[in-house]
Amino acid sequence: MDKFKKILVFGVVPILIIGLMILNANLQSKKLQDAKDNSIDQNNTKHINNKTELKQYDASIMIDKTAVTAKPGKKIKIALDIKNKSAMTWIQNKKSSINLSYHILNEKKEVILYDGLRTPIVKTVKSGEVLNLDAIVQVPDKAGIYYLEFDMVHRGVTWFGAKGSTTTLLKLEVE
């Protein structure tokens, strides 16, 4: 029996300890790799196991027109479809609301008005849902060719375009 104890203590136990140490090292290496795979890049896009997850601020703004004509100084409505492509649900809330807005660009596509009127969302919009919305636009006072650059904005936080979301241009002819 004494020989059996020696084999157990000096043979089997060290092999078990070494095996547990190797298993622990492999688990720690896997945790480190998972932490790298679950990183967030500079565009606020989260990557999980090398697959891209939705960004926090992302929308698709669709217009069925390429241009609109309006009288100087008037307010007009433009029908849009907006898809929530972001990870968050847009909640209708006055303090930190999600709104549709626009920038006005001149004929050379230089910004002449950065912060146009805001059109609030009319209901809660979950990720993946599409919202039909009539944008309220204040037409410039001077006749000419302009472009409306539509973008979503999180009041007091950020414009979606600043976080990598695509904006939508619409030609505006003021006569």
Secondary structure, DSSP 8 states (H G I E B T S, - for coil): -HHHHHHIIIIIHHHHHHHHHHHHHHHHHHHHHHHHHT-B-TTS-BEETTEE---SS-EEEE-S-SEEEE-TT-EEEEEEEEEE-SSS-B---SSS-EEEEEEEE-TT--EEESS---EE-SS-B-TT-EEEEEEEEE--SS-EEEEEEEEEEETTTEEGGGGT---EEEEEEE-
